[in-house]
């Protein structure tokens, strides 16, 4: 892409203003993502042909997107989707799931399925070193979740749920399923940020909360579906034909929301809850975006293809959709912005205003080429 003189001056002005804001307002974090136009942008390098992609995940500081191919390994990309690394994974059954550590942006868990075992591996991408590995008797593995301190992994599949400590390389406990539905296999698992509860669901008739230290059952909600904890660990979204936002402090549903279609993927990051559902034809998907400050639907996006993966940045600002062939779409979620200045002077004014308020604020400046997001941290 070539820029004329006016465009160059305009770009330099924006970058200088952002640089000044960092110096003047050290409590302000600035992240920059380029080229977000909400259109299919083609295929990620290395994913054009051959094996299907199976999962994708942004790391904790949003600097690396990991994309797994079923048999070869994990491809690593920067925020501009340029390949920066590769982790070869030897597997007979295929890679089914990847998950970055919540505290270390260089550590990632990889799940390879096979018969009769499922292999869990944890890798450090700096030196491509395996930190942890174990084989579990889970021929129908489904889900994995890190503890908030990045020390343990909760793993579920079929009727088995286990928690493993990657530092001691030992199993901490199994979920005690006494009193749970015998025919409701464990399909999804999510560990809350308060570290005290693990939620599981068989996408059936009940959601179960487990003590994160012992594996004992704490409570059961007679409603099942895909689940996702809120970042603060106080709410959990249970998504089936409706979205139920359950308040664990009040022990009640506070906000049922209707959605279209049968859900298949759920992510909750920052103030954004994203649900991917099959559309009426079952051939494409409907993406529902919800602002969790108000629990109102931000937008509904109709897709004529089926995204195999949803990858959402940690603040909930950017949604990446990847299908099984490696095609990807990048969607900025700007509805979380407290300020949306249209020119550079207003941007500086809004940064000043944001830093004078006690609550976090997000400032977005968008033109046809660039999106700037500034999150104020008091």
C-alpha positions in Angstrom: 0.0 0.0 0.0 1.4 3.4 -1.0 0.6 6.6 0.8 0.4 10.1 -0.6 2.0 13.1 1.2 -1.2 14.0 3.0 -1.7 10.5 4.2 1.9 10.3 5.4 1.6 13.6 7.4 -1.7 12.4 8.9 -0.1 9.1 10.0 2.9 10.8 11.5 0.6 13.2 13.4 -1.4 10.3 14.8 1.7 8.4 15.9 3.3 11.5 17.5 0.1 12.1 19.4 0.0 8.5 20.7 3.7 8.8 21.7 3.0 12.0 23.6 0.0 10.4 25.3 2.2 7.6 26.6 4.7 10.1 28.1 2.2 12.5 29.5 -0.3 9.8 30.7 1.8 6.9 31.9 -1.3 5.2 33.3 -2.7 4.8 29.8 -2.2 1.6 27.9 -2.3 1.8 24.1 -2.7 -1.1 21.7 -2.7 -0.7 18.0 -4.3 -3.1 15.5 -4.1 -2.3 11.8 -6.3 -3.1 8.8 -9.5 -4.0 10.7 -12.2 -3.7 8.0 -14.5 -6.5 8.9 -14.0 -8.3 5.6 -12.7 -11.7 4.7 -9.0 -11.0 4.4 -7.8 -14.2 2.9 -5.9 -17.1 4.4 -3.1 -17.0 7.0 0.3 -17.9 5.6 0.9 -21.6 5.9 -2.8 -22.5 6.2 -3.8 -22.4 2.6 -4.0 -26.1 1.8 -3.8 -29.5 3.4 -4.7 -30.1 7.0 -7.7 -28.3 8.6 -7.2 -25.8 11.4 -8.7 -27.0 14.7 -8.3 -24.2 17.2 -7.0 -20.6 17.7 -6.2 -18.6 20.8 -4.7 -15.2 21.6 -2.1 -15.1 24.3 -2.5 -13.1 27.5 -1.0 -9.9 26.2 -2.6 -10.2 22.7 0.7 -10.2 21.0 0.5 -13.8 19.5 -2.3 -15.7 17.9 -1.7 -19.5 18.0 -3.4 -21.6 15.3 -3.4 -25.4 15.4 -3.3 -27.7 12.4 -4.7 -31.1 13.1 -1.5 -33.2 12.5 1.5 -30.9 12.0 1.6 -28.5 15.0 1.0 -25.0 16.2 1.6 -22.0 14.0 2.3 -18.7 15.8 1.4 -15.2 14.3 1.8 -11.7 15.5 -1.0 -9.1 15.6 -0.5 -8.4 11.9 -0.9 -12.1 11.1 2.7 -12.6 10.1 4.1 -16.1 11.0 6.7 -15.8 13.7 7.1 -19.4 14.9 6.0 -23.0 14.8 5.8 -25.8 17.4 5.8 -29.3 15.8 3.5 -31.7 17.6 3.7 -35.5 17.0 0.2 -37.0 17.2 -1.7 -39.9 15.6 -5.2 -38.7 16.4 -4.7 -35.0 15.8 -4.5 -31.7 17.8 -8.0 -30.8 19.1 -7.4 -27.9 21.5 -4.9 -25.2 22.4 -5.0 -22.8 25.4 -2.5 -20.1 26.4 -1.5 -19.7 30.0 -3.5 -16.8 31.6 -0.3 -15.3 33.2 2.6 -16.3 30.9 2.3 -15.1 27.3 4.9 -17.6 26.2 3.4 -20.8 27.6 0.6 -22.8 25.8 -1.2 -26.0 26.5 -1.9 -28.4 23.6 -4.3 -31.3 23.6 -3.8 -34.2 21.1 -6.5 -36.8 20.9 -6.0 -40.5 20.0 -7.1 -44.0 20.9 -7.2 -44.9 23.7 -5.5 -41.9 25.2 -5.6 -38.1 25.1 -2.2 -36.4 25.5 -1.9 -33.1 27.3 1.3 -31.1 26.7 2.5 -27.7 27.9 5.1 -25.8 25.8 7.3 -22.7 26.2 7.5 -21.1 22.8 10.7 -19.2 23.6 12.8 -22.3 23.3 10.2 -24.7 22.0 10.6 -26.7 25.2 8.0 -29.1 26.6 7.3 -28.3 30.2 4.7 -30.9 31.0 3.2 -34.0 29.4 0.7 -36.7 30.4 -1.6 -39.2 28.7 -5.2 -39.5 30.0 -7.8 -42.2 29.2 -10.1 -39.8 27.5 -10.9 -41.1 24.0 -13.6 -38.4 23.7 -11.8 -35.4 25.1 -13.8 -32.1 24.9 -12.5 -29.2 26.9 -9.5 -27.8 28.9 -9.2 -24.7 31.2 -6.2 -23.1 33.0 -6.3 -22.1 36.7 -6.0 -18.3 37.0 -2.5 -18.7 38.5 -1.3 -20.7 35.5 -0.3 -23.7 37.6 -3.1 -26.2 37.0 -5.2 -27.5 34.1 -8.8 -28.8 34.3 -9.5 -31.4 31.7 -12.9 -33.0 30.8 -14.1 -35.6 28.4 -16.9 -38.2 28.6 -17.6 -39.0 32.2 -14.1 -38.0 33.4 -13.0 -34.7 34.8 -9.5 -34.2 36.2 -7.2 -31.4 37.5 -3.5 -31.6 37.0 -0.6 -29.6 38.5 2.0 -28.8 35.8 4.6 -27.9 38.3 4.5 -31.1 40.3 3.4 -33.1 37.2 0.8 -34.9 39.3 -3.0 -35.2 39.2 -4.5 -33.0 41.9 -7.9 -34.6 42.0 -10.8 -36.0 40.0 -14.3 -34.4 40.1 -16.5 -36.4 42.4 -19.6 -37.0 40.3 -21.7 -38.5 43.0 -25.2 -37.1 42.7 -24.8 -35.7 39.2 -26.7 -36.9 36.2 -25.2 -40.3 35.2 -25.9 -39.8 31.5 -24.7 -36.2 31.3 -21.1 -36.5 30.1 -18.7 -33.6 30.7 -18.4 -31.5 27.5 -17.1 -28.0 28.6 -15.1 -26.8 31.6 -14.2 -23.3 32.7 -12.2 -22.1 35.8 -13.3 -18.8 37.4 -10.9 -16.0 38.0 -11.5 -16.0 41.8 -9.8 -19.5 41.7 -12.4 -21.0 44.0 -14.8 -22.6 41.5 -14.7 -24.8 38.3 -17.8 -25.1 36.2 -18.6 -28.0 34.0 -21.4 -28.8 31.6 -22.4 -31.7 29.5 -24.5 -29.4 27.2 -27.3 -31.3 28.7 -29.6 -30.7 31.7 -27.3 -29.3 34.4 -24.3 -27.0 35.1 -22.2 -28.2 38.0 -19.9 -26.0 40.2 -16.9 -27.8 41.8 -14.6 -26.7 44.6 -11.4 -25.8 42.7 -9.2 -27.2 45.6 -10.9 -30.5 46.3 -13.1 -31.5 43.3 -16.2 -31.8 45.5 -19.5 -30.6 44.1 -20.6 -27.2 45.5 -23.8 -26.5 43.6 -25.9 -27.5 40.6 -28.0 -25.4 38.3 -30.8 -27.3 36.5 -29.9 -25.8 33.2 -27.3 -26.9 30.7 -25.4 -25.5 27.7 -22.1 -24.0 26.7 -20.6 -22.0 29.6 -18.2 -19.0 30.0 -17.2 -17.2 33.2 -17.1 -13.4 33.4 -13.6 -12.0 33.8 -14.3 -11.1 37.4 -15.6 -14.6 38.2 -18.9 -13.4 39.6 -21.1 -14.3 36.7 -21.4 -17.3 34.4 -23.1 -17.4 31.0 -25.0 -20.6 30.3 -25.9 -20.7 26.6 -28.4 -23.0 25.1 -31.5 -21.7 23.2 -31.3 -18.7 25.5 -28.4 -17.0 27.3 -28.7 -17.1 31.0 -26.4 -14.9 33.0 -26.2 -16.5 36.4 -25.0 -14.4 39.4 -23.1 -16.7 41.7 -23.3 -14.3 44.6 -27.1 -13.9 44.4 -27.5 -17.5 43.3 -30.0 -16.5 40.6 -30.3 -15.8 36.9 -30.2 -12.0 36.4 -30.6 -11.6 32.7 -32.1 -14.2 30.3 -31.4 -13.2 26.6 -32.9 -14.9 23.6 -30.7 -15.8 20.7 -31.3 -17.2 17.2 -30.1 -20.7 16.3 -28.3 -23.5 18.2 -25.1 -22.3 19.9 -21.8 -24.1 19.3 -19.1 -21.7 20.6 -19.0 -19.2 23.5 -16.3 -16.7 24.6 -16.3 -14.0 27.3 -13.5 -11.5 27.5 -13.5 -8.0 28.8 -17.0 -6.6 28.4 -17.8 -8.7 25.4 -19.7 -12.0 25.3 -19.6 -13.7 21.9 -21.8 -16.6 20.9 -21.6 -18.5 17.6 -24.8 -20.3 16.6 -25.9 -22.3 13.6 -28.3 -20.4 11.4 -31.6 -21.7 10.1 -30.0 -23.5 7.1 -27.4 -25.1 9.4 -24.8 -24.2 6.8 -23.6 -20.8 8.1 -23.4 -19.2 11.5 -24.8 -16.2 13.4 -22.4 -14.3 15.7 -24.1 -12.6 18.6 -22.2 -9.9 20.4 -23.3 -8.8 23.9 -22.1 -5.9 26.0 -21.9 -7.4 29.5 -22.0 -4.0 31.2 -25.6 -3.7 30.2 -26.3 -7.4 29.1 -27.7 -6.0 25.8 -27.1 -7.3 22.3 -24.6 -5.1 20.6 -24.8 -6.7 17.2 -25.9 -9.8 15.3 -23.6 -10.8 12.4 -24.8 -13.3 9.7 -22.1 -15.4 8.2 -22.3 -17.5 5.0 -19.6 -19.8 6.3 -18.9 -21.8 9.4 -16.1 -20.5 11.7 -14.4 -23.4 13.4 -12.8 -21.2 16.0 -13.5 -17.9 17.8 -10.5 -16.1 19.2 -11.2 -13.0 21.3 -8.5 -10.7 22.6 -8.3 -10.5 26.4 -10.0 -7.1 26.6 -12.8 -8.2 24.2 -11.9 -5.5 21.6 -11.1 -7.7 18.6 -12.8 -10.8 17.4 -11.0 -13.2 15.1 -13.0 -15.9 13.2 -11.2 -18.8 11.6 -12.8 -21.6 9.5 -11.4 -25.1 9.1 -9.7 -24.1 5.8 -7.7 -21.3 7.5 -9.8 -18.4 6.1 -10.0 -15.7 8.7 -12.0 -12.6 9.4 -11.0 -9.8 11.9 -13.8 -7.8 13.5 -13.1 -4.8 15.7 -15.7 -4.5 18.5 -15.9 -0.7 19.0 -19.1 -0.6 21.0 -17.1 -0.9 24.2 -15.6 2.6 23.6 -16.4 5.3 26.1 -15.0 7.9 23.6 -14.9 7.9 19.8 -13.0 11.0 18.7 -12.8 11.6 15.0 -9.7 13.8 14.9 -6.4 14.0 16.7 -7.1 17.1 18.9 -10.2 15.4 20.2 -8.2 12.2 20.9 -5.8 14.1 23.2 -8.7 15.8 24.9 -10.4 12.5 25.5 -7.2 10.9 26.9 -7.0 13.7 29.4 -10.7 13.2 30.4 -10.3 9.5 30.7 -7.3 9.9 33.0 -9.3 12.2 35.2 -12.0 9.6 36.0 -11.8 6.8 38.6 -13.2 4.1 36.3 -11.5 2.4 33.3 -12.3 4.1 30.0 -11.7 3.0 26.4 -11.0 5.6 23.7 -11.3 4.5 20.0 -10.1 6.5 17.0 -11.0 4.8 13.7 -10.4 5.8 10.1 -10.5 3.8 6.9 -7.2 2.1 7.7 -6.4 2.2 11.4 -8.1 1.5 14.7 -6.5 2.9 17.9 -7.8 1.7 21.3 -6.6 3.4 24.5 -7.6 1.8 27.8 -7.2 4.0 30.9 -6.0 2.1 34.0 -6.3 4.2 37.1 
